[in-house]
Amino acid sequence: MNALQTAGTVAAGSTPVGPVLHVSDLVKSYGGPTVLKGVSFTAYAGVSLAVIGANGSGKSTLLKCLIRLTDPTSGRIEMLGQEVGTLNARALRRFRSRIGVVWQKHNLVPRISALSNVLHGVQSRLGGPQSWWHWAAPAPVRAEAMACLARVGLADKALQRVDSLSGGQQQRVAIARMLMQRPEIVLADEPDASLDPQSGEDVMRLLSDLARQDGLTLIVISHRLEHTLEFSDRIIGLAGGQITLDVATGKADAGQLRRFFDKPGEGTP
């Protein structure tokens, strides 16, 4: 049974502005098992896309291929008008500076302030020691970092060390740091996975709201069915390294989607 259903529109049936990502016949093998087997899809500007699948289905490998943290075995990735696989080292750094990434682990510097951590997000644009510490940053850059903290609800925690913050607050600092990049597309790898249910829901709502406010494409690897249904416009299901579901969220069946979360390497409806 072919479960593939093309869904190229955003919520409420509106027409997408245009593609910001096109993946064609992506294959990734680590010398033994093939993790991705001919994955193809297109993501449109302003759409929130959830990628779901059980453990071992290839979700995280797909995300790493998109920004060339690992090179695919074959296939083609075009993102933001560039063919990712052809970029040299300098061009790849510039390209990555346009992509905001939120990881499951916060990757913050624990013993410095939330504000200094957020300032690190500007390094891809400015670089240099002025973005290492909040007291050394130029006033306009520091003001922008404070604005990013305000957007995630943590302006009052700006000068606190991040290791004194809760897990949910630390993830918000990481999101503020990502905003400091001024990204054009956001990738999130299970950003709620290490959080309690309420904090996880708050983080997912925040990411979704920020993406909509800024008109950003949001691609989220998700492990929670309820978040997939609430915070995405479109859902791609991976099973055994292949896309076996591609559906607008409003047309998704929860029972069908649940199969993608059941058993490692499975999920085919």
Secondary structure, DSSP 8 states (H G I E B T S, - for coil): --------S-GGG-----EEEEEEEEEEE-SSSEEEEEEEEEEETT-EEEEE--TTSSHHHHHHHHTTSS--SEEEEEETTEEGGG--HHHHHHHHTTEEEE-SS----TTSBHHHHHHGGGTTTT-SGGGT-TTTS-HHHHHHHHHHHHHTT-GGGTTSBGGGS-HHHHHHHHHHHHHHT--SEEEEESTTTTS-HHHHHHHHHHHHHHHHHHT-EEEEE---HHHHHHH-SEEEEEETTEEEEEEEGGG--HHHHHGGGTSTT----
